[in-house]
Amino acid sequence: MKKAGIKTLPVFAALFAALFVLNACDASRSSTNLPNAVITLNCSAGNLVKVSFWEDKAIVSGTLKGIYYKELRLKRISAGSGAKYSDGKHTIWTRDDTGIIDMGNGEVYNCLIQRK
């Protein structure tokens, strides 16, 4: 009977190690703060914008009318439908396969989500 118990010890050790590794991988994802989704918007006049989404924020980068935006950091705000993010000046709203970017200075871009 002791032999069976001794043989199962490595199995339990392996299961414990696997659970530890899986937990570490999950913690690594949250500590690196990876986005939930990343999309590319093809806006009017061929402007391409990448949007990375988290639960409470979005980061927008890309070129609009020849101006490169490295990182517009926007907070999630209430939307009737779809998802809407703003920093008080710039606003992005996505719904279904479309997006609207309002630069806050009268420039508004109608965009389509680019499929690969």
Secondary structure as GFF3:
##gff-version 3
##sequence-region A 1 116
A	DSSP	alpha_helix	2	32	.	.	.	ID=ss1
A	DSSP	beta_strand	37	43	.	.	.	ID=ss2
A	DSSP	three_ten_helix	44	46	.	.	.	ID=ss3
A	DSSP	beta_strand	47	53	.	.	.	ID=ss4
A	DSSP	beta_strand	57	64	.	.	.	ID=ss5
A	DSSP	beta_strand	67	77	.	.	.	ID=ss6
A	DSSP	beta_strand	83	86	.	.	.	ID=ss7
A	DSSP	beta_strand	91	95	.	.	.	ID=ss8
A	DSSP	beta_strand	98	102	.	.	.	ID=ss9
A	DSSP	beta_strand	108	113	.	.	.	ID=ss10
###
